[in-house]
Amino acid sequence: MLSFEAIGHGQAAITGDYVILPDEVEGVLRTLRSNGIEVTALHSHMLMDSPHVLYAHFWARGDPAALARGLRAALDQTKSGA
């Protein structure tokens, strides 16, 4: 889930989360951070789920196109096939 909101002057604010597998965490978090997107939380909801999934929450503001490229780059670090 993610949300883009115009905040004026050609800027946007984004917030949301990725549902990721444990072996995707390092790549997704590194990619978000390298694109100026702050990771605000990483957690799980279940202990015995299969496959085990984690939730990586994020937030940023800036140029909408640059933010979208960063989000896409992070998505490319997953096995989602998107």
mmCIF file of the N, C-alpha and C atoms, coordinates in Angstrom:
data_MODEL
# 
_entry.id   MODEL 
# 
loop_
_atom_site.group_PDB 
_atom_site.id 
_atom_site.type_symbol 
_atom_site.label_atom_id 
_atom_site.label_alt_id 
_atom_site.label_comp_id 
_atom_site.label_asym_id 
_atom_site.label_entity_id 
_atom_site.label_seq_id 
_atom_site.pdbx_PDB_ins_code 
_atom_site.Cartn_x 
_atom_site.Cartn_y 
_atom_site.Cartn_z 
_atom_site.occupancy 
_atom_site.B_iso_or_equiv 
_atom_site.pdbx_formal_charge 
_atom_site.auth_seq_id 
_atom_site.auth_comp_id 
_atom_site.auth_asym_id 
_atom_site.auth_atom_id 
_atom_site.pdbx_PDB_model_num 
ATOM 1   N N  . MET A 1 1  ? 0.833  -1.152  0.000   1.00 0.00 ? 1  MET A N  1 
ATOM 2   C CA . MET A 1 1  ? 0.000  0.000   0.000   1.00 0.00 ? 1  MET A CA 1 
ATOM 3   C C  . MET A 1 1  ? 0.886  1.225   0.000   1.00 0.00 ? 1  MET A C  1 
ATOM 4   N N  . LEU A 1 2  ? 0.487  2.233   -0.768  1.00 0.00 ? 2  LEU A N  1 
ATOM 5   C CA . LEU A 1 2  ? 1.213  3.489   -0.713  1.00 0.00 ? 2  LEU A CA 1 
ATOM 6   C C  . LEU A 1 2  ? 0.290  4.632   -1.064  1.00 0.00 ? 2  LEU A C  1 
ATOM 7   N N  . SER A 1 3  ? 0.700  5.810   -0.647  1.00 0.00 ? 3  SER A N  1 
ATOM 8   C CA . SER A 1 3  ? -0.099 7.006   -0.867  1.00 0.00 ? 3  SER A CA 1 
ATOM 9   C C  . SER A 1 3  ? 0.804  8.144   -1.318  1.00 0.00 ? 3  SER A C  1 
ATOM 10  N N  . PHE A 1 4  ? 0.412  8.815   -2.391  1.00 0.00 ? 4  PHE A N  1 
ATOM 11  C CA . PHE A 1 4  ? 1.057  10.034  -2.864  1.00 0.00 ? 4  PHE A CA 1 
ATOM 12  C C  . PHE A 1 4  ? 0.103  11.184  -2.576  1.00 0.00 ? 4  PHE A C  1 
ATOM 13  N N  . GLU A 1 5  ? 0.619  12.292  -2.082  1.00 0.00 ? 5  GLU A N  1 
ATOM 14  C CA . GLU A 1 5  ? -0.215 13.471  -1.858  1.00 0.00 ? 5  GLU A CA 1 
ATOM 15  C C  . GLU A 1 5  ? 0.553  14.712  -2.292  1.00 0.00 ? 5  GLU A C  1 
ATOM 16  N N  . ALA A 1 6  ? -0.076 15.526  -3.129  1.00 0.00 ? 6  ALA A N  1 
ATOM 17  C CA . ALA A 1 6  ? 0.542  16.786  -3.552  1.00 0.00 ? 6  ALA A CA 1 
ATOM 18  C C  . ALA A 1 6  ? 0.636  17.711  -2.342  1.00 0.00 ? 6  ALA A C  1 
ATOM 19  N N  . ILE A 1 7  ? 1.805  18.334  -2.170  1.00 0.00 ? 7  ILE A N  1 
ATOM 20  C CA . ILE A 1 7  ? 1.979  19.255  -1.044  1.00 0.00 ? 7  ILE A CA 1 
ATOM 21  C C  . ILE A 1 7  ? 2.351  20.658  -1.521  1.00 0.00 ? 7  ILE A C  1 
ATOM 22  N N  . GLY A 1 8  ? 2.220  20.890  -2.817  1.00 0.00 ? 8  GLY A N  1 
ATOM 23  C CA . GLY A 1 8  ? 2.473  22.204  -3.384  1.00 0.00 ? 8  GLY A CA 1 
ATOM 24  C C  . GLY A 1 8  ? 3.865  22.348  -3.942  1.00 0.00 ? 8  GLY A C  1 
ATOM 25  N N  . HIS A 1 9  ? 4.027  23.363  -4.799  1.00 0.00 ? 9  HIS A N  1 
ATOM 26  C CA . HIS A 1 9  ? 5.315  23.688  -5.401  1.00 0.00 ? 9  HIS A CA 1 
ATOM 27  C C  . HIS A 1 9  ? 5.929  22.498  -6.136  1.00 0.00 ? 9  HIS A C  1 
ATOM 28  N N  . GLY A 1 10 ? 5.079  21.662  -6.746  1.00 0.00 ? 10 GLY A N  1 
ATOM 29  C CA . GLY A 1 10 ? 5.563  20.525  -7.507  1.00 0.00 ? 10 GLY A CA 1 
ATOM 30  C C  . GLY A 1 10 ? 6.116  19.388  -6.673  1.00 0.00 ? 10 GLY A C  1 
ATOM 31  N N  . GLN A 1 11 ? 5.836  19.400  -5.389  1.00 0.00 ? 11 GLN A N  1 
ATOM 32  C CA . GLN A 1 11 ? 6.340  18.382  -4.467  1.00 0.00 ? 11 GLN A CA 1 
ATOM 33  C C  . GLN A 1 11 ? 5.215  17.440  -4.038  1.00 0.00 ? 11 GLN A C  1 
ATOM 34  N N  . ALA A 1 12 ? 5.603  16.264  -3.593  1.00 0.00 ? 12 ALA A N  1 
ATOM 35  C CA . ALA A 1 12 ? 4.648  15.275  -3.096  1.00 0.00 ? 12 ALA A CA 1 
ATOM 36  C C  . ALA A 1 12 ? 5.167  14.679  -1.798  1.00 0.00 ? 12 ALA A C  1 
ATOM 37  N N  . ALA A 1 13 ? 4.228  14.204  -0.998  1.00 0.00 ? 13 ALA A N  1 
ATOM 38  C CA . ALA A 1 13 ? 4.566  13.425  0.199   1.00 0.00 ? 13 ALA A CA 1 
ATOM 39  C C  . ALA A 1 13 ? 4.083  12.006  -0.069  1.00 0.00 ? 13 ALA A C  1 
ATOM 40  N N  . ILE A 1 14 ? 4.880  11.036  0.348   1.00 0.00 ? 14 ILE A N  1 
ATOM 41  C CA . ILE A 1 14 ? 4.488  9.635   0.191   1.00 0.00 ? 14 ILE A CA 1 
ATOM 42  C C  . ILE A 1 14 ? 4.580  8.934   1.541   1.00 0.00 ? 14 ILE A C  1 
ATOM 43  N N  . THR A 1 15 ? 3.739  7.955   1.693   1.00 0.00 ? 15 THR A N  1 
ATOM 44  C CA . THR A 1 15 ? 3.811  7.066   2.850   1.00 0.00 ? 15 THR A CA 1 
ATOM 45  C C  . THR A 1 15 ? 3.232  5.726   2.422   1.00 0.00 ? 15 THR A C  1 
ATOM 46  N N  . GLY A 1 16 ? 3.632  4.683   3.105   1.00 0.00 ? 16 GLY A N  1 
ATOM 47  C CA . GLY A 1 16 ? 3.097  3.375   2.777   1.00 0.00 ? 16 GLY A CA 1 
ATOM 48  C C  . GLY A 1 16 ? 3.950  2.264   3.339   1.00 0.00 ? 16 GLY A C  1 
ATOM 49  N N  . ASP A 1 17 ? 3.734  1.075   2.826   1.00 0.00 ? 17 ASP A N  1 
ATOM 50  C CA . ASP A 1 17 ? 4.529  -0.057  3.273   1.00 0.00 ? 17 ASP A CA 1 
ATOM 51  C C  . ASP A 1 17 ? 4.613  -1.108  2.182   1.00 0.00 ? 17 ASP A C  1 
ATOM 52  N N  . TYR A 1 18 ? 5.687  -1.859  2.242   1.00 0.00 ? 18 TYR A N  1 
ATOM 53  C CA . TYR A 1 18 ? 5.884  -3.036  1.406   1.00 0.00 ? 18 TYR A CA 1 
ATOM 54  C C  . TYR A 1 18 ? 5.759  -4.257  2.300   1.00 0.00 ? 18 TYR A C  1 
ATOM 55  N N  . VAL A 1 19 ? 5.141  -5.293  1.781   1.00 0.00 ? 19 VAL A N  1 
ATOM 56  C CA . VAL A 1 19 ? 5.110  -6.592  2.445   1.00 0.00 ? 19 VAL A CA 1 
ATOM 57  C C  . VAL A 1 19 ? 6.188  -7.415  1.753   1.00 0.00 ? 19 VAL A C  1 
ATOM 58  N N  . ILE A 1 20 ? 7.209  -7.804  2.520   1.00 0.00 ? 20 ILE A N  1 
ATOM 59  C CA . ILE A 1 20 ? 8.381  -8.434  1.914   1.00 0.00 ? 20 ILE A CA 1 
ATOM 60  C C  . ILE A 1 20 ? 8.793  -9.696  2.664   1.00 0.00 ? 20 ILE A C  1 
ATOM 61  N N  . LEU A 1 21 ? 9.522  -10.521 1.964   1.00 0.00 ? 21 LEU A N  1 
ATOM 62  C CA . LEU A 1 21 ? 10.074 -11.734 2.553   1.00 0.00 ? 21 LEU A CA 1 
ATOM 63  C C  . LEU A 1 21 ? 11.384 -11.401 3.276   1.00 0.00 ? 21 LEU A C  1 
ATOM 64  N N  . PRO A 1 22 ? 11.772 -12.197 4.258   1.00 0.00 ? 22 PRO A N  1 
ATOM 65  C CA . PRO A 1 22 ? 12.995 -11.909 5.013   1.00 0.00 ? 22 PRO A CA 1 
ATOM 66  C C  . PRO A 1 22 ? 14.234 -11.710 4.139   1.00 0.00 ? 22 PRO A C  1 
ATOM 67  N N  . ASP A 1 23 ? 14.381 -12.485 3.075   1.00 0.00 ? 23 ASP A N  1 
ATOM 68  C CA . ASP A 1 23 ? 15.578 -12.324 2.246   1.00 0.00 ? 23 ASP A CA 1 
ATOM 69  C C  . ASP A 1 23 ? 15.518 -11.117 1.308   1.00 0.00 ? 23 ASP A C  1 
ATOM 70  N N  . GLU A 1 24 ? 14.404 -10.386 1.319   1.00 0.00 ? 24 GLU A N  1 
ATOM 71  C CA . GLU A 1 24 ? 14.261 -9.171  0.520   1.00 0.00 ? 24 GLU A CA 1 
ATOM 72  C C  . GLU A 1 24 ? 14.514 -7.904  1.332   1.00 0.00 ? 24 GLU A C  1 
ATOM 73  N N  . VAL A 1 25 ? 14.566 -8.037  2.649   1.00 0.00 ? 25 VAL A N  1 
ATOM 74  C CA . VAL A 1 25 ? 14.645 -6.875  3.542   1.00 0.00 ? 25 VAL A CA 1 
ATOM 75  C C  . VAL A 1 25 ? 15.841 -5.993  3.227   1.00 0.00 ? 25 VAL A C  1 
ATOM 76  N N  . GLU A 1 26 ? 17.022 -6.549  3.194   1.00 0.00 ? 26 GLU A N  1 
ATOM 77  C CA . GLU A 1 26 ? 18.234 -5.750  3.025   1.00 0.00 ? 26 GLU A CA 1 
ATOM 78  C C  . GLU A 1 26 ? 18.203 -4.940  1.729   1.00 0.00 ? 26 GLU A C  1 
ATOM 79  N N  . GLY A 1 27 ? 17.843 -5.571  0.625   1.00 0.00 ? 27 GLY A N  1 
ATOM 80  C CA . GLY A 1 27 ? 17.808 -4.870  -0.655  1.00 0.00 ? 27 GLY A CA 1 
ATOM 81  C C  . GLY A 1 27 ? 16.751 -3.785  -0.719  1.00 0.00 ? 27 GLY A C  1 
ATOM 82  N N  . VAL A 1 28 ? 15.563 -4.084  -0.190  1.00 0.00 ? 28 VAL A N  1 
ATOM 83  C CA . VAL A 1 28 ? 14.476 -3.099  -0.217  1.00 0.00 ? 28 VAL A CA 1 
ATOM 84  C C  . VAL A 1 28 ? 14.825 -1.897  0.657   1.00 0.00 ? 28 VAL A C  1 
ATOM 85  N N  . LEU A 1 29 ? 15.258 -2.127  1.886   1.00 0.00 ? 29 LEU A N  1 
ATOM 86  C CA . LEU A 1 29 ? 15.573 -1.010  2.783   1.00 0.00 ? 29 LEU A CA 1 
ATOM 87  C C  . LEU A 1 29 ? 16.737 -0.178  2.258   1.00 0.00 ? 29 LEU A C  1 
ATOM 88  N N  . ARG A 1 30 ? 17.763 -0.826  1.761   1.00 0.00 ? 30 ARG A N  1 
ATOM 89  C CA . ARG A 1 30 ? 18.918 -0.104  1.206   1.00 0.00 ? 30 ARG A CA 1 
ATOM 90  C C  . ARG A 1 30 ? 18.480 0.766   0.025   1.00 0.00 ? 30 ARG A C  1 
ATOM 91  N N  . THR A 1 31 ? 17.640 0.222   -0.838  1.00 0.00 ? 31 THR A N  1 
ATOM 92  C CA . THR A 1 31 ? 17.194 0.952   -2.018  1.00 0.00 ? 31 THR A CA 1 
ATOM 93  C C  . THR A 1 31 ? 16.295 2.124   -1.639  1.00 0.00 ? 31 THR A C  1 
ATOM 94  N N  . LEU A 1 32 ? 15.378 1.920   -0.704  1.00 0.00 ? 32 LEU A N  1 
ATOM 95  C CA . LEU A 1 32 ? 14.541 3.035   -0.252  1.00 0.00 ? 32 LEU A CA 1 
ATOM 96  C C  . LEU A 1 32 ? 15.414 4.162   0.283   1.00 0.00 ? 32 LEU A C  1 
ATOM 97  N N  . ARG A 1 33 ? 16.310 3.834   1.190   1.00 0.00 ? 33 ARG A N  1 
ATOM 98  C CA . ARG A 1 33 ? 17.168 4.855   1.807   1.00 0.00 ? 33 ARG A CA 1 
ATOM 99  C C  . ARG A 1 33 ? 18.047 5.559   0.785   1.00 0.00 ? 33 ARG A C  1 
ATOM 100 N N  . SER A 1 34 ? 18.581 4.830   -0.175  1.00 0.00 ? 34 SER A N  1 
ATOM 101 C CA . SER A 1 34 ? 19.460 5.456   -1.166  1.00 0.00 ? 34 SER A CA 1 
ATOM 102 C C  . SER A 1 34 ? 18.692 6.375   -2.111  1.00 0.00 ? 34 SER A C  1 
ATOM 103 N N  . ASN A 1 35 ? 17.371 6.270   -2.113  1.00 0.00 ? 35 ASN A N  1 
ATOM 104 C CA . ASN A 1 35 ? 16.525 7.142   -2.919  1.00 0.00 ? 35 ASN A CA 1 
ATOM 105 C C  . ASN A 1 35 ? 15.844 8.223   -2.080  1.00 0.00 ? 35 ASN A C  1 
ATOM 106 N N  . GLY A 1 36 ? 16.359 8.456   -0.878  1.00 0.00 ? 36 GLY A N  1 
ATOM 107 C CA . GLY A 1 36 ? 15.838 9.522   -0.031  1.00 0.00 ? 36 GLY A CA 1 
ATOM 108 C C  . GLY A 1 36 ? 14.508 9.217   0.622   1.00 0.00 ? 36 GLY A C  1 
ATOM 109 N N  . ILE A 1 37 ? 14.167 7.944   0.693   1.00 0.00 ? 37 ILE A N  1 
ATOM 110 C CA . ILE A 1 37 ? 12.902 7.521   1.308   1.00 0.00 ? 37 ILE A CA 1 
ATOM 111 C C  . ILE A 1 37 ? 13.234 6.917   2.662   1.00 0.00 ? 37 ILE A C  1 
ATOM 112 N N  . GLU A 1 38 ? 12.658 7.493   3.707   1.00 0.00 ? 38 GLU A N  1 
ATOM 113 C CA . GLU A 1 38 ? 12.955 7.049   5.067   1.00 0.00 ? 38 GLU A CA 1 
ATOM 114 C C  . GLU A 1 38 ? 12.156 5.804   5.428   1.00 0.00 ? 38 GLU A C  1 
ATOM 115 N N  . VAL A 1 39 ? 12.830 4.835   6.000   1.00 0.00 ? 39 VAL A N  1 
ATOM 116 C CA . VAL A 1 39 ? 12.166 3.641   6.520   1.00 0.00 ? 39 VAL A CA 1 
ATOM 117 C C  . VAL A 1 39 ? 11.780 3.960   7.960   1.00 0.00 ? 39 VAL A C  1 
ATOM 118 N N  . THR A 1 40 ? 10.480 3.904   8.252   1.00 0.00 ? 40 THR A N  1 
ATOM 119 C CA . THR A 1 40 ? 10.007 4.288   9.579   1.00 0.00 ? 40 THR A CA 1 
ATOM 120 C C  . THR A 1 40 ? 9.738  3.103   10.495  1.00 0.00 ? 40 THR A C  1 
ATOM 121 N N  . ALA A 1 41 ? 9.584  1.916   9.931   1.00 0.00 ? 41 ALA A N  1 
ATOM 122 C CA . ALA A 1 41 ? 9.361  0.726   10.764  1.00 0.00 ? 41 ALA A CA 1 
ATOM 123 C C  . ALA A 1 41 ? 9.555  -0.526  9.929   1.00 0.00 ? 41 ALA A C  1 
ATOM 124 N N  . LEU A 1 42 ? 9.985  -1.571  10.598  1.00 0.00 ? 42 LEU A N  1 
ATOM 125 C CA . LEU A 1 42 ? 10.071 -2.904  10.014  1.00 0.00 ? 42 LEU A CA 1 
ATOM 126 C C  . LEU A 1 42 ? 9.568  -3.863  11.073  1.00 0.00 ? 42 LEU A C  1 
ATOM 127 N N  . HIS A 1 43 ? 8.508  -4.604  10.753  1.00 0.00 ? 43 HIS A N  1 
ATOM 128 C CA . HIS A 1 43 ? 7.925  -5.495  11.757  1.00 0.00 ? 43 HIS A CA 1 
ATOM 129 C C  . HIS A 1 43 ? 7.145  -6.617  11.089  1.00 0.00 ? 43 HIS A C  1 
ATOM 130 N N  . SER A 1 44 ? 6.734  -7.572  11.894  1.00 0.00 ? 44 SER A N  1 
ATOM 131 C CA . SER A 1 44 ? 5.866  -8.646  11.407  1.00 0.00 ? 44 SER A CA 1 
ATOM 132 C C  . SER A 1 44 ? 4.594  -8.656  12.258  1.00 0.00 ? 44 SER A C  1 
ATOM 133 N N  . HIS A 1 45 ? 3.570  -9.277  11.729  1.00 0.00 ? 45 HIS A N  1 
ATOM 134 C CA . HIS A 1 45 ? 2.302  -9.390  12.439  1.00 0.00 ? 45 HIS A CA 1 
ATOM 135 C C  . HIS A 1 45 ? 2.102  -10.782 13.024  1.00 0.00 ? 45 HIS A C  1 
ATOM 136 N N  . MET A 1 46 ? 2.794  -11.741 12.473  1.00 0.00 ? 46 MET A N  1 
ATOM 137 C CA . MET A 1 46 ? 2.581  -13.132 12.861  1.00 0.00 ? 46 MET A CA 1 
ATOM 138 C C  . MET A 1 46 ? 3.915  -13.781 13.209  1.00 0.00 ? 46 MET A C  1 
ATOM 139 N N  . LEU A 1 47 ? 3.859  -14.824 13.992  1.00 0.00 ? 47 LEU A N  1 
ATOM 140 C CA . LEU A 1 47 ? 5.069  -15.564 14.344  1.00 0.00 ? 47 LEU A CA 1 
ATOM 141 C C  . LEU A 1 47 ? 5.233  -16.833 13.518  1.00 0.00 ? 47 LEU A C  1 
ATOM 142 N N  . MET A 1 48 ? 4.138  -17.469 13.200  1.00 0.00 ? 48 MET A N  1 
ATOM 143 C CA . MET A 1 48 ? 4.213  -18.772 12.553  1.00 0.00 ? 48 MET A CA 1 
ATOM 144 C C  . MET A 1 48 ? 3.648  -18.751 11.133  1.00 0.00 ? 48 MET A C  1 
ATOM 145 N N  . ASP A 1 49 ? 3.614  -17.598 10.485  1.00 0.00 ? 49 ASP A N  1 
ATOM 146 C CA . ASP A 1 49 ? 3.089  -17.525 9.132   1.00 0.00 ? 49 ASP A CA 1 
ATOM 147 C C  . ASP A 1 49 ? 4.044  -18.208 8.153   1.00 0.00 ? 49 ASP A C  1 
ATOM 148 N N  . SER A 1 50 ? 3.490  -18.656 7.049   1.00 0.00 ? 50 SER A N  1 
ATOM 149 C CA . SER A 1 50 ? 4.311  -19.328 6.050   1.00 0.00 ? 50 SER A CA 1 
ATOM 150 C C  . SER A 1 50 ? 3.768  -18.984 4.662   1.00 0.00 ? 50 SER A C  1 
ATOM 151 N N  . PRO A 1 51 ? 4.511  -18.272 3.857   1.00 0.00 ? 51 PRO A N  1 
ATOM 152 C CA . PRO A 1 51 ? 5.861  -17.798 4.169   1.00 0.00 ? 51 PRO A CA 1 
ATOM 153 C C  . PRO A 1 51 ? 5.810  -16.645 5.169   1.00 0.00 ? 51 PRO A C  1 
ATOM 154 N N  . HIS A 1 52 ? 6.891  -16.485 5.904   1.00 0.00 ? 52 HIS A N  1 
ATOM 155 C CA . HIS A 1 52 ? 6.993  -15.400 6.874   1.00 0.00 ? 52 HIS A CA 1 
ATOM 156 C C  . HIS A 1 52 ? 7.154  -14.091 6.114   1.00 0.00 ? 52 HIS A C  1 
ATOM 157 N N  . VAL A 1 53 ? 6.331  -13.094 6.425   1.00 0.00 ? 53 VAL A N  1 
ATOM 158 C CA . VAL A 1 53 ? 6.416  -11.801 5.754   1.00 0.00 ? 53 VAL A CA 1 
ATOM 159 C C  . VAL A 1 53 ? 6.654  -10.693 6.774   1.00 0.00 ? 53 VAL A C  1 
ATOM 160 N N  . LEU A 1 54 ? 7.307  -9.645  6.308   1.00 0.00 ? 54 LEU A N  1 
ATOM 161 C CA . LEU A 1 54 ? 7.608  -8.475  7.121   1.00 0.00 ? 54 LEU A CA 1 
ATOM 162 C C  . LEU A 1 54 ? 7.017  -7.251  6.444   1.00 0.00 ? 54 LEU A C  1 
ATOM 163 N N  . TYR A 1 55 ? 6.729  -6.232  7.238   1.00 0.00 ? 55 TYR A N  1 
ATOM 164 C CA . TYR A 1 55 ? 6.157  -4.989  6.742   1.00 0.00 ? 55 TYR A CA 1 
ATOM 165 C C  . TYR A 1 55 ? 7.188  -3.884  6.899   1.00 0.00 ? 55 TYR A C  1 
ATOM 166 N N  . ALA A 1 56 ? 7.582  -3.277  5.787   1.00 0.00 ? 56 ALA A N  1 
ATOM 167 C CA . ALA A 1 56 ? 8.540  -2.176  5.792   1.00 0.00 ? 56 ALA A CA 1 
ATOM 168 C C  . ALA A 1 56 ? 7.766  -0.896  5.489   1.00 0.00 ? 56 ALA A C  1 
ATOM 169 N N  . HIS A 1 57 ? 7.618  -0.040  6.496   1.00 0.00 ? 57 HIS A N  1 
ATOM 170 C CA . HIS A 1 57 ? 6.895  1.218   6.345   1.00 0.00 ? 57 HIS A CA 1 
ATOM 171 C C  . HIS A 1 57 ? 7.872  2.320   5.952   1.00 0.00 ? 57 HIS A C  1 
ATOM 172 N N  . PHE A 1 58 ? 7.402  3.258   5.124   1.00 0.00 ? 58 PHE A N  1 
ATOM 173 C CA . PHE A 1 58 ? 8.279  4.319   4.632   1.00 0.00 ? 58 PHE A CA 1 
ATOM 174 C C  . PHE A 1 58 ? 7.542  5.648   4.550   1.00 0.00 ? 58 PHE A C  1 
ATOM 175 N N  . TRP A 1 59 ? 8.342  6.722   4.415   1.00 0.00 ? 59 TRP A N  1 
ATOM 176 C CA . TRP A 1 59 ? 7.820  8.078   4.304   1.00 0.00 ? 59 TRP A CA 1 
ATOM 177 C C  . TRP A 1 59 ? 8.867  8.939   3.613   1.00 0.00 ? 59 TRP A C  1 
ATOM 178 N N  . ALA A 1 60 ? 8.415  9.884   2.805   1.00 0.00 ? 60 ALA A N  1 
ATOM 179 C CA . ALA A 1 60 ? 9.328  10.851  2.183   1.00 0.00 ? 60 ALA A CA 1 
ATOM 180 C C  . ALA A 1 60 ? 8.517  11.987  1.579   1.00 0.00 ? 60 ALA A C  1 
ATOM 181 N N  . ARG A 1 61 ? 9.237  13.048  1.218   1.00 0.00 ? 61 ARG A N  1 
ATOM 182 C CA . ARG A 1 61 ? 8.623  14.104  0.419   1.00 0.00 ? 61 ARG A CA 1 
ATOM 183 C C  . ARG A 1 61 ? 9.671  14.610  -0.552  1.00 0.00 ? 61 ARG A C  1 
ATOM 184 N N  . GLY A 1 62 ? 9.207  15.053  -1.711  1.00 0.00 ? 62 GLY A N  1 
ATOM 185 C CA . GLY A 1 62 ? 10.129 15.528  -2.731  1.00 0.00 ? 62 GLY A CA 1 
ATOM 186 C C  . GLY A 1 62 ? 9.484  15.512  -4.094  1.00 0.00 ? 62 GLY A C  1 
ATOM 187 N N  . ASP A 1 63 ? 10.316 15.435  -5.117  1.00 0.00 ? 63 ASP A N  1 
ATOM 188 C CA . ASP A 1 63 ? 9.860  15.396  -6.494  1.00 0.00 ? 63 ASP A CA 1 
ATOM 189 C C  . ASP A 1 63 ? 9.078  14.104  -6.743  1.00 0.00 ? 63 ASP A C  1 
ATOM 190 N N  . PRO A 1 64 ? 7.827  14.208  -7.204  1.00 0.00 ? 64 PRO A N  1 
ATOM 191 C CA . PRO A 1 64 ? 7.009  12.996  -7.376  1.00 0.00 ? 64 PRO A CA 1 
ATOM 192 C C  . PRO A 1 64 ? 7.638  11.946  -8.294  1.00 0.00 ? 64 PRO A C  1 
ATOM 193 N N  . ALA A 1 65 ? 8.240  12.377  -9.396  1.00 0.00 ? 65 ALA A N  1 
ATOM 194 C CA . ALA A 1 65 ? 8.837  11.406  -10.327 1.00 0.00 ? 65 ALA A CA 1 
ATOM 195 C C  . ALA A 1 65 ? 10.027 10.705  -9.687  1.00 0.00 ? 65 ALA A C  1 
ATOM 196 N N  . ALA A 1 66 ? 10.845 11.444  -8.959  1.00 0.00 ? 66 ALA A N  1 
ATOM 197 C CA . ALA A 1 66 ? 12.009 10.835  -8.291  1.00 0.00 ? 66 ALA A CA 1 
ATOM 198 C C  . ALA A 1 66 ? 11.546 9.855   -7.223  1.00 0.00 ? 66 ALA A C  1 
ATOM 199 N N  . LEU A 1 67 ? 10.513 10.224  -6.474  1.00 0.00 ? 67 LEU A N  1 
ATOM 200 C CA . LEU A 1 67 ? 9.985  9.315   -5.453  1.00 0.00 ? 67 LEU A CA 1 
ATOM 201 C C  . LEU A 1 67 ? 9.436  8.047   -6.098  1.00 0.00 ? 67 LEU A C  1 
ATOM 202 N N  . ALA A 1 68 ? 8.721  8.200   -7.203  1.00 0.00 ? 68 ALA A N  1 
ATOM 203 C CA . ALA A 1 68 ? 8.166  7.033   -7.899  1.00 0.00 ? 68 ALA A CA 1 
ATOM 204 C C  . ALA A 1 68 ? 9.280  6.117   -8.398  1.00 0.00 ? 68 ALA A C  1 
ATOM 205 N N  . ARG A 1 69 ? 10.352 6.699   -8.923  1.00 0.00 ? 69 ARG A N  1 
ATOM 206 C CA . ARG A 1 69 ? 11.491 5.876   -9.369  1.00 0.00 ? 69 ARG A CA 1 
ATOM 207 C C  . ARG A 1 69 ? 12.106 5.122   -8.189  1.00 0.00 ? 69 ARG A C  1 
ATOM 208 N N  . GLY A 1 70 ? 12.218 5.777   -7.039  1.00 0.00 ? 70 GLY A N  1 
ATOM 209 C CA . GLY A 1 70 ? 12.761 5.114   -5.856  1.00 0.00 ? 70 GLY A CA 1 
ATOM 210 C C  . GLY A 1 70 ? 11.880 3.975   -5.382  1.00 0.00 ? 70 GLY A C  1 
ATOM 211 N N  . LEU A 1 71 ? 10.570 4.196   -5.398  1.00 0.00 ? 71 LEU A N  1 
ATOM 212 C CA . LEU A 1 71 ? 9.651  3.131   -5.002  1.00 0.00 ? 71 LEU A CA 1 
ATOM 213 C C  . LEU A 1 71 ? 9.724  1.957   -5.970  1.00 0.00 ? 71 LEU A C  1 
ATOM 214 N N  . ARG A 1 72 ? 9.835  2.261   -7.262  1.00 0.00 ? 72 ARG A N  1 
ATOM 215 C CA . ARG A 1 72 ? 9.945  1.188   -8.258  1.00 0.00 ? 72 ARG A CA 1 
ATOM 216 C C  . ARG A 1 72 ? 11.255 0.416   -8.087  1.00 0.00 ? 72 ARG A C  1 
ATOM 217 N N  . ALA A 1 73 ? 12.333 1.133   -7.808  1.00 0.00 ? 73 ALA A N  1 
ATOM 218 C CA . ALA A 1 73 ? 13.626 0.480   -7.597  1.00 0.00 ? 73 ALA A CA 1 
ATOM 219 C C  . ALA A 1 73 ? 13.560 -0.470  -6.399  1.00 0.00 ? 73 ALA A C  1 
ATOM 220 N N  . ALA A 1 74 ? 12.862 -0.048  -5.348  1.00 0.00 ? 74 ALA A N  1 
ATOM 221 C CA . ALA A 1 74 ? 12.708 -0.913  -4.178  1.00 0.00 ? 74 ALA A CA 1 
ATOM 222 C C  . ALA A 1 74 ? 11.853 -2.131  -4.522  1.00 0.00 ? 74 ALA A C  1 
ATOM 223 N N  . LEU A 1 75 ? 10.781 -1.915  -5.274  1.00 0.00 ? 75 LEU A N  1 
ATOM 224 C CA . LEU A 1 75 ? 9.932  -3.032  -5.687  1.00 0.00 ? 75 LEU A CA 1 
ATOM 225 C C  . LEU A 1 75 ? 10.714 -4.034  -6.522  1.00 0.00 ? 75 LEU A C  1 
ATOM 226 N N  . ASP A 1 76 ? 11.642 -3.522  -7.330  1.00 0.00 ? 76 ASP A N  1 
ATOM 227 C CA . ASP A 1 76 ? 12.471 -4.409  -8.149  1.00 0.00 ? 76 ASP A CA 1 
ATOM 228 C C  . ASP A 1 76 ? 13.401 -5.297  -7.313  1.00 0.00 ? 76 ASP A C  1 
ATOM 229 N N  . GLN A 1 77 ? 13.566 -4.996  -6.028  1.00 0.00 ? 77 GLN A N  1 
ATOM 230 C CA . GLN A 1 77 ? 14.386 -5.798  -5.124  1.00 0.00 ? 77 GLN A CA 1 
ATOM 231 C C  . GLN A 1 77 ? 13.609 -6.990  -4.559  1.00 0.00 ? 77 GLN A C  1 
ATOM 232 N N  . THR A 1 78 ? 12.339 -7.109  -4.939  1.00 0.00 ? 78 THR A N  1 
ATOM 233 C CA . THR A 1 78 ? 11.499 -8.197  -4.435  1.00 0.00 ? 78 THR A CA 1 
ATOM 234 C C  . THR A 1 78 ? 11.271 -9.244  -5.512  1.00 0.00 ? 78 THR A C  1 
ATOM 235 N N  . LYS A 1 79 ? 10.671 -10.338 -5.104  1.00 0.00 ? 79 LYS A N  1 
ATOM 236 C CA . LYS A 1 79 ? 10.328 -11.410 -6.028  1.00 0.00 ? 79 LYS A CA 1 
ATOM 237 C C  . LYS A 1 79 ? 8.869  -11.303 -6.471  1.00 0.00 ? 79 LYS A C  1 
ATOM 238 N N  . SER A 1 80 ? 8.307  -10.099 -6.403  1.00 0.00 ? 80 SER A N  1 
ATOM 239 C CA . SER A 1 80 ? 6.888  -9.915  -6.682  1.00 0.00 ? 80 SER A CA 1 
ATOM 240 C C  . SER A 1 80 ? 6.515  -10.136 -8.144  1.00 0.00 ? 80 SER A C  1 
ATOM 241 N N  . GLY A 1 81 ? 7.485  -9.983  -9.027  1.00 0.00 ? 81 GLY A N  1 
ATOM 242 C CA . GLY A 1 81 ? 7.184  -10.155 -10.446 1.00 0.00 ? 81 GLY A CA 1 
ATOM 243 C C  . GLY A 1 81 ? 6.442  -8.982  -11.033 1.00 0.00 ? 81 GLY A C  1 
ATOM 244 N N  . ALA A 1 82 ? 6.357  -7.871  -10.285 1.00 0.00 ? 82 ALA A N  1 
ATOM 245 C CA . ALA A 1 82 ? 5.627  -6.691  -10.766 1.00 0.00 ? 82 ALA A CA 1 
ATOM 246 C C  . ALA A 1 82 ? 6.426  -5.932  -11.790 1.00 0.00 ? 82 ALA A C  1 
# 
